[in-house]
Each structure stands twice: as C-alpha cells, then as structure tokens.
Amino acid sequence: MKKLLYIFLLAGVVAVYTSCNKDPETKPLDEFTEDYVFDPNDETGVLAEQFLNNIYTHLPSGFNRIGGDVLASATDDAISSRNINGSIEVLRGKGRLNSSASNPDEFWSSGYEGIRKVNIFLSKIDVVPTGAQKKAYWKTDARFLRAMFYFEMLKRYGGVPIVGDTVFKPTDKINLKRNTFEECVNYIVSECDAIKDITRKDPIDNGDWGRISQGIVLTLKAKVLNYAASPLYNGGNIAISTPSAPYQGYASYDVSRWQKAADAAKDVMDLNYYELAPIQNIFIQRRNTEMIFAYLRPTTRDLMLDNGLIGFNEANTKGKGLTSPTQNLVDAFPMINGNPITDPSYNPAKPYDNRDPRLERAVFLNGKQWLRRDVQTYEGGLDKPNIAGQYQTRTGYYSKKYMNFNFQTSFEYSLQHVNFQIFRYADILLMYAEALNEANTTPPAAVFNVLRDIRKRAGLSVSNDFGIPATMTKEQARDFIQKERRLEFFMEEQRYWDVRRWKLAETLFNQDLMGMKIIKTGSTLTYERFKADSIAFDSPKMYSYPIPNVEILRNPNLVQNEGW
C-alpha cells in the first residue's frame, strides 16, 4: 500500500500557483499519495510546490510559541506575565525538564519529520515536468531546509543521526547511531557549499520572496561556523571523557574555527546587497535590505494583542501583556551618549530619559505615549491596575518589540506585516565582529567599525563616538559585543542560545530577575527596584537538551547527552 501524504498549506510563506492541470480541492486530502502529488502529467507542479511549501512550516516561527510565551521569557531578559507555572518555566530552570517529560522546545520529531519530507520531495520531484530552472531552485530550497533543520537540532542536542537522502519505509527498523558534532557541522556546511552557487541570487524576485537565496544559504553557513567556534563547543565540551563527548562538541580548542566563521560572515557582506535598514522599518515591512530570511506570516495584529498594554477596552486595542521585560534588560541599555547607566548623566528619578533609543523601541516605558495616551505602569495605573485575578506586568514593563511606532498616535492596532526574522544583516555584522575579535590577539579595526555602524543606526550620539572606546583589549571587546547582541536582538530568540554557546549560562541564567515598582503621588513618580522572579540553570546538563527518552527506547544505539 502506498504511503498517504497529508498536505497542509501555510498562508503567507510563499505564493501558491493556481493555474494548473490539477485541482487539489477535487480530491480529499487523505487520498493524496506520492504518485498523485508528484505527477508526470502535471506541467505546473502545483501539488509538488504545495508539498514543498509545507516543509517551510517546520522552520522556527518565533513570537509567543512556547505555551503562549516568547523564548526571551526563558532568559534574563523577560519573564512570563501569567504562566507562572507554565511550560516556559521548564526552559528557565523553574520547572522539571528531563528526557521523559514534555519539552516545550523539543525539535527532534519535528526536525526529522521535515527532513523526511525533504527526502521524499528530492526523490520524487524529477518526474514532475515543470520548468527545469524552477525545479532546480525547488531542489536547492529543499536541501537548504534540510540543512536548517539539522542546525536547529544541533544547537539543541549536539550531534544527531544524519540520514542523508534515505527515505525510510514505515516497516524499517531504524537504529542509526548519532553522528558526531563535527560531522554534523561539516555536513551542514557542505550542503551550503553545494547549493550556494546554484540557488537564486540576491536580490530575489518579489514573486519568490520567502524562498531561498544565496544570501540565506551563506548566512546559515556563517551561523553554523559561529556556533562551532564558540566556547561551549570549541574546547569547552561539557561531556569530555564521557560517552557523549564526541556528540557535544570538539575535544580541543582551535582558533582557526573563529577565522572560518569570520570568513563565512564576510562572504555574506561581500554580496553587497544586504545593509542595515532604518530601525523603524526592519520589523514591520514585508521586505527590506536588512531582512535576510524570515518566517513569513499573513498580515496580522496578533503579536500586538498578545504582548501589548492591557489598559484598553476595544477589541483591536486591548492587549494581553504576556511578556514582562526585566529591569536587568532595561539597565543594560546605555545612555544616549553610549555610556552605561553608571554614567553621571543617568538620573534615577528620571530613569528613561536620555537613553539608547532602542530601549523605547523594545519596552513600554511609563509615561511614553501609546495609542493616543500615556503608558501607565505605575501602581494602580491603567496598565498595572493591581486587580485580583487579572494578569498584568510583573516587572513594570511590557514588550514593545516588533510594533509599529505609528501606533503612538493611532486609535487601534491595524493589520501589520510582522514576520519572525530568522536571519538579519545585523546578526551577520556582529557575528563577523565576534569571530574577528576571537581570531586575533587584539580586536582589528573592523570590529570597531561594526560596532559604530550598529550603534549609529540605533541613534546613539556620534559626539561620543557612540560610547565605543578608542581602544579595547580582546576581553573588553568580547564583553562589548556580547552586550550589544543582547540589546540588538531582544525577543529574536538569540540570547537563549548565545548565552549557552558562550558557556556563560551558569552565571547569567542563575540570578535574580528585577522589576521596577513605580509609585505615583500627585504628579511625582518614585522608582524602586524589586525582585520579580529568578532564573535557574543546572550546569552542565542544561547546556544541551536531553534526547527524548522515547527515542532512546526505540533506538538503543543512541547515546544520551551528559547529565540526562
């Protein structure tokens, strides 16, 4: 009996062509077989393309995907406003994560499901008589997606079994061993190298926007090599002298891995297409020069309603306030002159004045205008009413990231192009600066240039050279780059993984998480820091996820990760 294929379409990922010889609406979905989808008489390949579209749904979708919470709420940047005992607590060390329990960020089954679909697609697509160039691009799309899925598993589990192009039958007994961390890195890089010159060139046509281009492929390569060079894997393997050691990193440090990562990032820069876009545009436009790769979504207001202010009553304005950024994050944003808040210009009585403009773009601050009124996160205010049973901010802040600043003077949240950006150019620049710094004994001039470009775009003051010291040691530059990544990528699912790959989680993810209590007396505001929650990290085992126990039971050749 032929295996049945279930096809689900993702609105907004890519355009679906409707001029075809076959109408998918005339046949029940549960009767779609491989031969029906991959049909030698289907000149436009509409069902084959829809099958490919479905593979994109396995990509990271971001936003409030962890039981209604963002992944930032599993870091020191934010906490959940309502899910105090929810699934996000498992990831931030406040709940029970083990190989038998449900992992809210599990990717093993989804990753291999996506890989299987890719292998089916590659094994069948040649029978479809659609145009040769289109079909060639579809193949590179599929191979990229497969490499991306392996990367998503690599950063969670370390080395995993590589299945190649094999399409296993339901009756096959699959007892593959894990490939080593190094083998998985090399495989992903080799796949990127194999398709980088035969996929679409940048700039990609609008009709194919959302598909894979050369810049996307090169960025994945740079990202993988950046991770491979990082302390957790590059000589900092937590599993040395244990059975899982080959699967969780390299045995020893090699500085040349950093140079390879720098060279890979430079390849993206040398395309001379991507550049930093105006900061007010990068998250609300369908397409701009900074966006390299995004999980495309239909126009929506869901992100605004999920994370926006709670003190409104209309359907298109009343937010749920699901995310509470921490005072730890707010304090990390410098002054407008680029200096930290230890600078004399910081006024504790007016803590949000003269700050890095990215702060106000990332966080709702008391007293700032939104939807034609001032934000009220002081005690008893509209956005922190302290009503029993009503969810509200637990830190004195809500997340504003990804929102259109035109909402300051709007009456409601309108439908927006808010796509989760998997890769963007600022990441390439900061990965390049990080890798160059680590590959050299002192930071080269290019490191300083990247930091200036990032902070200039953010709107910091040029008069103080954006707060960037004229000289820095390698260690000082490392610290500066790490802090800049935190500010630049809040809510973009970077810090959760960055702190792990830097092997700093036992410190940064083991601390009190602070909030700001604001008291309004007449027209006077007073500010008091308080402990809102804490974050815990069980080192060393939490540096990797446990392989699901059900997979270990099915396949005795799998070696579990250290500590699980």
C-alpha positions as CSV (number, residue, x, y, z in Angstrom):
1,M,0.0,0.0,0.0
2,K,1.3,3.4,-0.9
3,K,2.0,5.8,1.9
4,L,-0.6,8.6,2.1
5,L,0.6,12.2,2.2
6,Y,-1.1,14.8,4.2
7,I,-0.6,18.3,2.8
8,F,-1.3,21.5,4.8
9,L,-0.8,24.9,3.3
10,L,0.9,27.8,5.2
11,A,-0.7,31.1,4.2
12,G,2.0,33.7,3.6
13,V,5.0,31.5,3.3
14,V,5.2,31.6,-0.5
15,A,2.7,32.2,-3.3
16,V,0.8,29.2,-4.4
17,Y,0.3,29.0,-8.1
18,T,-3.3,28.2,-9.1
19,S,-3.0,27.8,-12.9
20,C,-2.5,24.0,-13.1
21,N,-3.8,20.8,-14.5
22,K,-4.9,19.5,-11.2
23,D,-7.3,21.0,-8.6
24,P,-6.4,19.9,-5.1
25,E,-9.9,20.7,-4.0
26,T,-11.4,17.9,-6.1
27,K,-9.7,15.2,-4.1
28,P,-9.9,14.5,-0.4
29,L,-6.6,15.3,1.4
30,D,-6.4,11.8,2.9
31,E,-6.3,10.3,-0.6
32,F,-3.2,12.2,-1.7
33,T,-0.5,9.6,-2.5
34,E,3.1,10.3,-3.6
35,D,2.1,9.4,-7.2
36,Y,-0.8,11.9,-7.1
37,V,1.4,14.7,-5.8
38,F,4.4,14.0,-8.0
39,D,2.6,13.6,-11.3
40,P,4.5,13.3,-14.6
41,N,1.5,14.9,-16.3
42,D,1.3,18.0,-14.0
43,E,3.1,20.6,-16.1
44,T,2.9,23.3,-13.4
45,G,3.7,21.0,-10.4
46,V,1.1,22.7,-8.2
47,L,0.8,19.9,-5.7
48,A,4.6,19.3,-5.6
49,E,5.0,23.0,-4.8
50,Q,2.4,22.8,-2.1
51,F,4.3,19.9,-0.7
52,L,7.4,22.0,-0.6
53,N,5.5,24.9,1.0
54,N,4.6,22.6,3.8
55,I,8.2,21.8,4.6
56,Y,8.7,25.5,5.4
57,T,6.3,25.1,8.3
58,H,9.0,23.3,10.2
59,L,11.1,26.5,10.4
60,P,11.4,28.5,13.6
61,S,8.2,30.5,13.9
62,G,9.2,32.7,16.8
63,F,7.0,35.0,18.9
64,N,4.6,33.5,21.5
65,R,5.3,29.9,20.6
66,I,6.2,28.4,24.0
67,G,2.8,27.9,25.5
68,G,1.8,31.5,24.7
69,D,5.2,32.9,25.8
70,V,8.2,34.1,23.9
71,L,11.6,32.3,24.3
72,A,13.0,35.5,25.8
73,S,11.0,34.7,28.9
74,A,13.3,31.7,29.4
75,T,16.3,34.1,29.7
76,D,17.3,37.0,32.0
77,D,15.6,39.5,29.5
78,A,12.0,38.8,30.4
79,I,9.5,36.7,32.4
80,S,6.0,35.5,31.7
81,S,3.3,37.8,32.9
82,R,0.8,35.0,33.6
83,N,2.2,31.5,33.0
84,I,4.0,31.4,36.4
85,N,3.7,27.6,36.3
86,G,3.6,27.3,32.5
87,S,5.8,25.5,30.0
88,I,8.2,28.4,29.7
89,E,9.2,27.7,33.3
90,V,10.7,24.4,32.2
91,L,13.1,26.1,29.9
92,R,14.2,28.7,32.5
93,G,15.0,26.1,35.1
94,K,12.0,26.6,37.3
95,G,10.2,23.5,36.1
96,R,11.0,19.9,35.5
97,L,12.9,19.1,32.3
98,N,14.1,15.6,31.8
99,S,14.3,13.0,29.0
100,S,10.8,11.6,29.8
101,A,8.9,14.8,30.4
102,S,7.5,17.0,27.7
103,N,10.0,19.6,26.3
104,P,8.2,22.7,25.2
105,D,11.0,23.4,22.7
106,E,11.5,19.9,21.5
107,F,12.6,19.7,17.9
108,W,13.7,16.1,17.4
109,S,10.4,14.8,16.0
110,S,9.6,18.0,14.0
111,G,13.1,18.1,12.6
112,Y,13.1,14.6,11.4
113,E,9.6,14.9,10.0
114,G,10.8,17.9,8.0
115,I,13.9,16.0,6.8
116,R,11.8,13.1,5.7
117,K,9.6,15.4,3.7
118,V,12.7,16.9,2.1
119,N,13.9,13.4,1.1
120,I,10.6,12.4,-0.3
121,F,10.5,15.6,-2.3
122,L,14.0,15.2,-3.7
123,S,13.4,11.5,-4.6
124,K,10.2,12.3,-6.5
125,I,10.4,15.8,-8.0
126,D,12.2,14.9,-11.1
127,V,9.1,13.1,-12.5
128,V,7.2,16.5,-12.5
129,P,7.7,18.2,-15.9
130,T,7.7,21.8,-14.6
131,G,10.4,24.1,-15.9
132,A,14.0,23.0,-15.4
133,Q,15.1,26.2,-13.7
134,K,12.1,26.3,-11.4
135,K,12.7,22.6,-10.4
136,A,16.4,23.3,-9.8
137,Y,15.5,26.1,-7.4
138,W,13.0,23.9,-5.7
139,K,15.7,21.3,-5.1
140,T,18.0,23.9,-3.5
141,D,15.1,25.1,-1.4
142,A,14.6,21.6,-0.1
143,R,18.3,21.0,0.6
144,F,18.6,24.3,2.4
145,L,15.6,23.5,4.6
146,R,17.1,20.1,5.4
147,A,20.4,21.7,6.5
148,M,18.5,24.3,8.5
149,F,16.6,21.5,10.4
150,Y,19.9,19.8,11.2
151,F,21.2,23.1,12.6
152,E,18.1,23.5,14.8
153,M,18.7,20.1,16.2
154,L,22.5,20.6,16.5
155,K,22.0,23.6,18.8
156,R,19.6,21.7,21.0
157,Y,21.0,18.2,21.1
158,G,24.5,18.3,19.6
159,G,25.3,15.6,17.1
160,V,22.3,13.7,15.7
161,P,22.0,10.9,13.2
162,I,22.4,12.1,9.6
163,V,20.1,10.2,7.3
164,G,21.4,11.6,4.0
165,D,18.9,11.2,1.2
166,T,17.3,8.0,2.5
167,V,13.5,7.7,2.7
168,F,12.8,5.1,5.3
169,K,9.8,2.9,4.9
170,P,7.3,2.6,7.9
171,T,8.4,-1.0,8.4
172,D,12.2,-0.2,8.5
173,K,13.9,-0.7,11.8
174,I,16.0,2.5,12.2
175,N,18.9,2.1,14.6
176,L,21.2,4.8,13.4
177,K,24.0,6.0,15.7
178,R,24.4,9.7,16.4
179,N,26.9,11.4,14.1
180,T,29.5,13.5,15.9
181,F,29.1,17.2,16.5
182,E,32.0,17.7,14.0
183,E,30.4,15.5,11.4
184,C,27.1,17.4,11.7
185,V,28.8,20.8,11.3
186,N,30.7,19.5,8.3
187,Y,27.6,18.1,6.7
188,I,25.6,21.3,7.1
189,V,28.5,23.4,5.7
190,S,29.0,21.0,2.8
191,E,25.3,21.2,1.9
192,C,25.5,25.0,2.0
193,D,28.6,25.0,-0.2
194,A,27.0,22.6,-2.7
195,I,23.9,24.8,-3.3
196,K,25.2,28.4,-2.7
197,D,26.1,29.0,-6.4
198,I,23.1,27.2,-7.9
199,T,20.3,28.8,-5.9
200,R,18.7,32.2,-6.6
201,K,20.9,35.2,-6.5
202,D,20.2,38.3,-4.4
203,P,18.1,40.4,-4.8
204,I,15.4,37.7,-5.2
205,D,12.3,38.5,-7.3
206,N,9.3,39.6,-5.4
207,G,7.3,36.6,-6.7
208,D,9.8,34.3,-5.0
209,W,10.2,36.3,-1.8
210,G,10.3,33.9,1.1
211,R,12.1,31.3,-1.0
212,I,15.8,30.5,-0.6
213,S,18.5,32.7,-2.0
214,Q,22.3,32.7,-2.0
215,G,22.5,35.1,0.9
216,I,20.3,32.9,3.1
217,V,22.5,29.8,2.3
218,L,25.7,31.7,3.1
219,T,24.1,33.1,6.3
220,L,23.3,29.6,7.6
221,K,26.9,28.5,6.9
222,A,28.2,31.5,8.8
223,K,25.8,30.8,11.7
224,V,26.8,27.2,12.0
225,L,30.5,28.0,11.9
226,N,30.0,30.7,14.5
227,Y,28.4,28.2,16.9
228,A,31.1,25.6,16.2
229,A,33.8,28.1,17.1
230,S,32.0,29.2,20.3
231,P,33.3,28.3,23.8
232,L,30.7,25.6,24.5
233,Y,31.8,23.5,21.6
234,N,35.3,24.7,20.7
235,G,37.3,23.2,23.6
236,G,34.7,23.8,26.2
237,N,32.8,20.5,25.7
238,I,30.8,19.7,28.9
239,A,31.0,15.9,28.1
240,I,34.8,15.4,27.9
241,S,35.7,11.8,29.0
242,T,32.1,10.6,28.9
243,P,30.3,8.6,26.2
244,S,28.5,11.6,24.8
245,A,31.7,13.7,24.3
246,P,32.0,13.3,20.5
247,Y,28.4,14.4,20.1
248,Q,28.5,17.5,22.2
249,G,31.5,19.4,20.8
250,Y,35.1,19.2,19.8
251,A,37.8,17.7,22.0
252,S,40.1,20.7,22.0
253,Y,40.2,24.4,21.1
254,D,41.2,25.5,17.6
255,V,41.4,29.3,16.9
256,S,41.1,28.7,13.2
257,R,37.5,27.8,13.7
258,W,36.9,31.5,14.5
259,Q,38.6,32.6,11.3
260,K,36.4,30.3,9.3
261,A,33.4,31.8,11.0
262,A,34.7,35.3,10.2
263,D,35.3,34.4,6.5
264,A,31.8,32.9,6.2
265,A,30.2,36.1,7.6
266,K,32.3,38.2,5.2
267,D,31.0,36.2,2.3
268,V,27.5,37.5,3.1
269,M,28.8,41.0,3.4
270,D,30.6,40.7,0.1
271,L,27.4,40.1,-1.7
272,N,27.0,43.9,-1.5
273,Y,23.2,43.6,-1.3
274,Y,22.3,43.5,2.4
275,E,22.7,46.5,4.6
276,L,21.3,48.0,7.8
277,A,17.9,49.4,7.2
278,P,16.2,52.3,9.1
279,I,15.4,50.9,12.6
280,Q,11.8,52.0,12.4
281,N,11.3,49.7,9.3
282,I,13.1,46.5,9.9
283,F,10.3,44.6,11.7
284,I,7.1,46.0,10.1
285,Q,7.9,45.7,6.4
286,R,7.3,42.6,4.3
287,R,10.8,43.1,2.8
288,N,13.8,45.4,3.3
289,T,17.6,45.2,2.8
290,E,18.3,44.0,6.3
291,M,15.9,41.0,6.3
292,I,17.8,38.0,5.0
293,F,15.4,35.2,5.9
294,A,12.1,35.3,7.7
295,Y,9.2,33.1,8.7
296,L,6.5,34.9,6.6
297,R,3.1,35.3,8.1
298,P,-0.1,36.9,6.8
299,T,-0.8,40.5,7.9
300,T,-2.0,40.3,11.5
301,R,-2.3,42.1,14.8
302,D,-1.8,39.1,17.0
303,L,1.6,40.0,18.2
304,M,0.4,43.4,19.3
305,L,-2.6,42.0,21.1
306,D,-0.6,39.2,22.7
307,N,2.1,41.4,24.2
308,G,0.6,44.9,24.2
309,L,-0.7,47.0,27.0
310,I,-3.7,45.7,29.0
311,G,-5.3,49.0,29.8
312,F,-7.5,49.4,26.7
313,N,-11.0,48.1,26.2
314,E,-11.7,47.8,22.5
315,A,-11.1,44.5,20.7
316,N,-8.4,45.9,18.5
317,T,-6.5,47.7,21.3
318,K,-6.8,45.5,24.4
319,G,-3.5,43.7,24.8
320,K,-2.8,40.6,26.9
321,G,0.6,41.8,28.1
322,L,2.0,38.3,28.1
323,T,5.7,39.4,28.2
324,S,7.3,41.3,31.1
325,P,10.8,42.5,30.3
326,T,13.1,42.6,33.3
327,Q,14.9,45.6,34.9
328,N,18.1,43.6,34.1
329,L,17.4,44.1,30.4
330,V,16.4,47.8,30.8
331,D,19.5,48.5,32.8
332,A,21.6,47.0,30.0
333,F,20.6,49.7,27.6
334,P,23.1,52.6,27.7
335,M,22.6,56.3,27.8
336,I,22.2,58.2,24.5
337,N,25.9,59.0,24.7
338,G,26.6,55.2,24.6
339,N,27.9,55.1,28.1
340,P,26.4,52.6,30.7
341,I,23.9,53.9,33.3
342,T,26.8,54.3,35.7
343,D,27.4,57.5,33.7
344,P,26.8,60.8,35.6
345,S,24.1,61.7,33.0
346,Y,21.8,58.9,34.4
347,N,19.1,60.3,36.7
348,P,17.5,57.6,38.9
349,A,14.5,60.0,39.3
350,K,14.0,60.0,35.5
351,P,15.5,56.6,34.6
352,Y,14.2,56.6,31.0
353,D,15.5,60.0,29.9
354,N,18.4,60.3,27.5
355,R,18.6,56.6,26.9
356,D,19.6,54.4,23.9
357,P,16.6,54.8,21.5
358,R,16.4,51.0,21.2
359,L,15.1,50.9,24.8
360,E,11.9,52.7,23.9
361,R,11.5,50.6,20.8
362,A,11.9,47.4,22.8
363,V,10.0,48.1,26.0
364,F,6.9,50.0,27.0
365,L,8.0,52.7,29.5
366,N,5.8,54.5,31.9
367,G,4.8,58.0,30.7
368,K,5.5,57.4,27.0
369,Q,2.6,57.8,24.5
370,W,0.9,54.8,23.0
371,L,-2.5,54.6,21.2
372,R,-3.1,58.3,22.0
373,R,-2.5,58.1,25.7
374,D,0.4,57.8,28.2
375,V,1.6,54.4,29.3
376,Q,0.5,53.8,32.9
377,T,2.6,51.1,34.5
378,Y,2.8,52.8,37.9
379,E,1.0,51.1,40.7
380,G,-2.8,51.4,40.2
381,G,-2.4,52.8,36.7
382,L,-4.4,51.6,33.7
383,D,-1.7,49.2,32.6
384,K,-0.9,47.9,36.2
385,P,-4.3,48.1,38.0
386,N,-3.4,45.5,40.7
387,I,-6.8,43.9,40.4
388,A,-7.0,40.5,41.9
389,G,-7.2,37.7,39.3
390,Q,-6.2,40.0,36.4
391,Y,-2.9,39.3,34.6
392,Q,-0.6,42.3,34.4
393,T,3.1,43.1,34.1
394,R,5.2,41.5,36.9
395,T,8.1,43.9,36.3
396,G,6.6,47.3,35.5
397,Y,7.3,46.8,31.8
398,Y,5.7,45.2,28.7
399,S,7.4,44.2,25.4
400,K,7.1,46.7,22.5
401,K,9.5,44.9,20.2
402,Y,8.2,44.5,16.6
403,M,5.4,47.1,17.0
404,N,4.8,50.0,14.5
405,F,5.7,53.3,16.1
406,N,2.8,54.9,14.3
407,F,0.7,53.3,17.0
408,Q,1.8,56.1,19.2
409,T,-0.9,58.3,17.7
410,S,-3.2,55.6,16.3
411,F,-6.6,54.7,17.7
412,E,-6.1,50.9,17.3
413,Y,-3.7,48.2,16.2
414,S,-4.0,47.8,12.4
415,L,-3.0,44.7,10.4
416,Q,0.8,44.6,10.0
417,H,3.5,42.7,8.2
418,V,5.2,41.3,11.3
419,N,7.4,38.4,10.2
420,F,9.7,36.4,12.5
421,Q,13.2,37.2,11.2
422,I,15.3,34.1,11.3
423,F,18.4,35.8,9.8
424,R,19.0,39.5,9.5
425,Y,22.1,41.5,8.5
426,A,22.8,43.0,11.9
427,D,23.5,39.4,13.1
428,I,26.0,38.9,10.2
429,L,27.8,42.0,11.2
430,L,28.0,41.1,14.9
431,M,29.0,37.6,14.2
432,Y,31.8,38.9,11.9
433,A,33.0,41.3,14.7
434,E,32.8,38.5,17.3
435,A,34.7,36.0,15.1
436,L,37.4,38.5,14.1
437,N,37.9,39.5,17.7
438,E,38.4,35.9,18.8
439,A,40.6,35.0,15.9
440,N,43.1,37.8,16.8
441,T,45.1,38.8,19.8
442,T,43.7,42.3,19.8
443,P,40.5,43.5,18.1
444,P,41.1,44.6,14.5
445,A,39.7,47.9,13.2
446,A,36.8,46.1,11.5
447,V,35.4,45.2,15.0
448,F,35.2,48.9,15.9
449,N,33.6,49.7,12.6
450,V,30.9,47.1,13.0
451,L,30.0,48.4,16.5
452,R,29.9,52.0,15.2
453,D,27.6,51.0,12.4
454,I,25.2,49.2,14.7
455,R,25.1,52.0,17.3
456,K,24.9,54.7,14.7
457,R,21.8,53.0,13.2
458,A,20.3,52.7,16.7
459,G,20.5,56.5,17.1
460,L,23.2,56.9,19.7
461,S,25.2,60.1,19.9
462,V,28.0,60.5,17.4
463,S,29.7,63.1,19.6
464,N,30.9,60.5,22.0
465,D,31.7,58.0,19.2
466,F,28.6,56.2,20.2
467,G,30.2,55.2,23.5
468,I,32.7,52.9,21.9
469,P,36.2,53.2,23.5
470,A,39.0,54.2,21.2
471,T,40.9,51.0,22.2
472,M,39.8,47.8,23.8
473,T,41.5,44.5,24.8
474,K,40.2,41.3,23.3
475,E,38.3,40.6,26.5
476,Q,36.8,44.1,26.6
477,A,35.7,43.8,23.0
478,R,34.2,40.4,23.7
479,D,32.1,41.8,26.5
480,F,31.1,44.8,24.4
481,I,30.0,42.6,21.5
482,Q,28.0,40.2,23.8
483,K,26.2,43.1,25.4
484,E,25.4,44.6,22.0
485,R,23.9,41.4,20.8
486,R,21.6,41.4,23.9
487,L,20.3,44.9,23.1
488,E,20.0,44.4,19.3
489,F,18.3,41.0,19.4
490,F,15.9,41.2,22.3
491,M,12.8,39.0,21.5
492,E,14.5,37.4,18.5
493,E,15.4,34.1,20.1
494,Q,19.1,34.9,20.1
495,R,20.1,35.4,23.7
496,Y,18.7,32.0,24.8
497,W,21.3,30.3,22.5
498,D,24.0,33.0,22.7
499,V,24.5,32.6,26.4
500,R,24.7,28.9,26.1
501,R,27.2,28.9,23.3
502,W,29.3,31.4,25.2
503,K,29.2,29.0,28.1
504,L,28.1,31.7,30.5
505,A,24.7,30.3,31.4
506,E,25.7,29.1,34.8
507,T,26.3,32.7,35.8
508,L,23.9,34.8,33.6
509,F,21.0,32.4,33.9
510,N,21.4,31.9,37.7
511,Q,20.4,35.2,39.2
512,D,17.5,37.3,40.5
513,L,15.3,39.0,37.9
514,M,14.4,42.5,38.8
515,G,11.4,44.8,38.2
516,M,10.7,48.4,38.7
517,K,7.9,49.5,41.2
518,I,6.7,52.9,40.2
519,I,4.7,54.9,42.8
520,K,2.7,58.0,41.7
521,T,1.9,60.6,44.4
522,G,0.2,63.5,42.8
523,S,2.4,64.4,39.9
524,T,5.5,62.9,41.5
525,L,6.9,59.5,40.5
526,T,9.2,57.4,42.6
527,Y,11.1,54.3,41.3
528,E,12.1,51.3,43.3
529,R,13.8,48.2,42.1
530,F,12.5,44.9,43.4
531,K,13.0,41.2,42.9
532,A,10.3,40.0,40.5
533,D,11.5,36.4,40.0
534,S,14.6,34.4,39.5
535,I,16.2,32.2,36.8
536,A,18.0,28.9,37.4
537,F,20.4,26.9,35.3
538,D,21.5,23.4,36.2
539,S,25.0,23.3,34.8
540,P,26.4,21.5,32.9
541,K,23.5,19.4,31.7
542,M,21.2,22.3,30.7
543,Y,23.7,23.3,28.0
544,S,22.1,20.6,25.9
545,Y,18.6,19.3,25.7
546,P,18.0,15.6,26.6
547,I,17.3,13.4,23.7
548,P,13.6,12.3,24.2
549,N,13.6,9.0,26.2
550,V,11.1,7.5,23.7
551,E,13.8,7.8,21.0
552,I,16.4,6.2,23.3
553,L,14.0,3.3,23.9
554,R,13.3,2.8,20.2
555,N,17.0,3.0,19.2
556,P,19.5,1.5,21.7
557,N,22.3,2.9,19.5
558,L,21.6,6.5,20.6
559,V,23.8,7.8,23.4
560,Q,22.0,10.2,25.8
561,N,23.5,13.7,26.4
562,E,25.6,14.4,29.5
563,G,23.7,14.6,32.8
564,W,20.4,13.4,31.5
